Amino acid sequence: MGDVFKALADPTRRTILDELTDRDGQTLFELCARLVSIHGLSSSRQAVSQHLDVLESAGLVESRREGRYKFHYINTKPLEPIVERWLRKRGRT
């Protein structure tokens, strides 16, 4: 769970997750273009790639290669223990 919190601590990584929530299955090029045009973030492709690596290590992003393209998908499974631990308990008390 610590890796998830570390990944979510950075605002750029949260924006990347927001972007994948809006439009799942994007390439690095697409993500970079949308981060600039929609969110005004001018991170380099290398920086975005490093953010994706952190998100992937935490399990929040999964990627799949198709030919020379790598598509990135959001994975919300790692968030479920957080919801169970703190949010769903409130409904049971």
Residue pairs with C-beta under 8 A, 6 or more apart in sequence:
1 78
1 81
1 82
3 57
3 58
3 59
3 78
4 58
4 59
4 60
4 78
4 79
4 82
6 54
6 58
7 13
7 54
7 55
7 57
7 58
7 60
8 14
8 17
8 60
10 51
10 54
12 35
12 41
12 43
12 47
12 48
12 51
13 51
13 54
13 55
15 35
15 39
15 41
16 31
16 35
16 48
16 51
16 52
16 55
16 61
17 55
17 60
17 61
17 74
19 26
19 31
19 34
19 35
19 38
19 39
20 26
20 31
20 61
20 72
20 73
20 74
21 74
23 30
23 34
24 73
24 74
25 71
25 72
25 73
26 34
26 71
26 72
27 69
27 70
27 71
27 72
28 45
28 48
28 49
28 52
28 70
28 72
29 45
31 48
31 52
31 72
32 43
32 45
32 48
35 41
35 43
35 48
36 42
43 51
52 61
52 63
52 72
55 61
56 62
56 63
58 78
59 75
59 77
59 78
60 74
60 75
60 76
60 78
60 79
61 72
61 73
61 74
61 75
62 72
62 73
62 75
63 70
63 71
63 72
63 73
64 70
64 71
64 73
65 71
